[in-house]
Amino acid sequence: MEPTVGMEPTDLAYDVFSRQCPSRGTLEHITGRWGGLTLGALHEGTFRFNELRRRVDGVSEKMLSQTLHALERDGLVHRDAQPTNPPRVDYALTPLGREVAERLLALIRFVESRQDDVVRAQERYDAERGGR
């Protein structure tokens, strides 16, 4: 079912607010620190593992591997292992992954465009409460 603006949550087949809903895990994979950055990076094109690791600055090898496995399982990332010597593995977004990444990048761009407002709010908060 394709959700539309104005739909009530009860109209959807899944409800992320329900503890048992499988969409909750998918949302965690997408919006988690490394999932969002990985999807955003892959929106730029196909990457090999180490290229992607350099693009997603700060991610460990272990975390990137776990993130890619989760996103692949969710159908958002395609892993293409080529039987060469040495083996070559490329990662790219699936059509679903591309759609998710485009929506996520819209949010990222919005947050970046309003970051000055966020910084001012943080400064006010810290000043009123005596720091972090």
Protein Blocks (a to p, Z undefined) as FASTA:
>chain_A
ZZdehiafklpmbdfkbmklmklmmmmmmmmmklmmmmmmmmnoccdfklmmmmmghiaf
klmmmmmmmmmmnopaccdddddddddddddddfklmmmmmmmmmmmmmmmmmmmmmmmm
mmmmmmmnopZZ
